[in-house]
């Protein structure tokens, strides 16, 4: 067993946590009865950890402290719901302790859980026992003795025991016959860490999961408050501590579900805060932020406008050519079939993936032109078994991601397929390939070994350097306007390729929202 964890271990934990929360999302949603029974805690925690994982993927951190800092900042920036905010503070505590110690070992793990549990309590105005806060405190107490493996397993064991006690601490949980949803989510997160450290998944105490819980896409709020307000707040590090305390208390006077957490990374701590509250007076909630600093990225949701899904909707099945891409799709609840343009999955592989999910309706995303034939053949085979299938002709993984972004289980199947197809078709896609033979292209003759830059399947650039051609493709795309640019880095890309491309985009087009993922695709 390792005595200390490095940046790679943090990345492994991040990926494992997202996968585990994705697997447990429906279960955790069904447990959610406190503070309001809106059945979204699992979804909120998954969204929060996905944001953390994406921030870590963009980070160039080379040690555990830097990686944890990126993870915590990403979680705080992308936090949804009280449980998401609290989980981000547990991550912040781990990051701060590792930075102070200069390594992430047994002692700094224990210290980090202690700091995280304290930060979590200070993030909310009214801490309540029998919630994720109690589970976080128990985890910290359980990690006080032994080596790294013993401390992390001790934390999991203590957190699990505390979770079983939550119904006795909170009457609303006892009445529903469930444990706390946020506490269960934190336990899943810690169990993923234990598996990374020890190499074995810890045995957790079985819980009772209610049947037939209504799943919703977002928080629905308490009846007395009509709006959810969330924004980022830029504040001066000199005045932020007092200003944030005043802000928390002012928001508590206006509404409930108040959370204000530090969303800065190792270089910006104390200057960026994520603010969340349920209120009736939206203007007053924003004005309170103006008194503390500069609110931006303000989001307001009127609860009564949020649709309630009619069911679980269609199962989405996607073909993914790399482990990173598979991870992205799985985090969205998509059934993944490995393989892509250079390593075609078989029809049998796709059929088996569909049948394993036992769906009544399926949306199939091939994510490459060459894979569409396989997808269509698989769809025809499953249709004969009485399963309704529609193939959305995505020609690139980015088109698949665009389709997933608009997938809505609340919509009728046909309407959902149309929306996904439209989103995919509206997404331009570019890629880099290495020429294998001499050939005539639309921009001239290429030689073996040349780097080809394609946009929407057509060669538009020929060069010798991968990054040079990539910059050329990006400039062409930005030249016609792009609100959002997603960069998926392959396994053979040069070191720091994603980081350099992201910096190029930000310099060339500051208003374009750019995101970089490690896709791991072989080509």
ABEGO torsion letter per residue (X at the ends): XBABBBAAAAAAAAAAAAAAAAAAAAAAAAABAOABBAGAAAAAAAAAAAAAAAAAAABABABAAAAAAAAAAAAAAABBEAAAAAAAAAAAAAAAAAAAAGBBBAAAAAAAAAAAAAAAAAABABBBBGBAAAAAAAAAAAAABEBAAAAAAAAAAAAAAAAAAAAAABAAAAAAGBBBAAAAAAAAAAAAAAAAAAGBBBBBBBBBBBBGBBBBABBAEBAABABBBBBBBBBBAAAAAAAAAAAAAAAAAABBGBBBBBABBAAABGABBBBBBBBABAAAAAAAAAAAEBBBGBBBBBAAABBBBAEAEBBBBBBBABAAAAAAAAAAGBBBBBEBAABBBBAAAAAAAAAAAGBABBBBBAGBAAAAAAAAAAAAAAAAAGBBBBBBBBABAAAAAAAAAABBAABBAAAAAAAAAAAAAABBBBBBBBBABBBBBAAEBBBBGBBBBBBGGBBABBBABAAAAAAAAAAAAAAAEBABBBBBBBAABBBGAAAAAAAAAAAABAABBBBBBBAGBAX
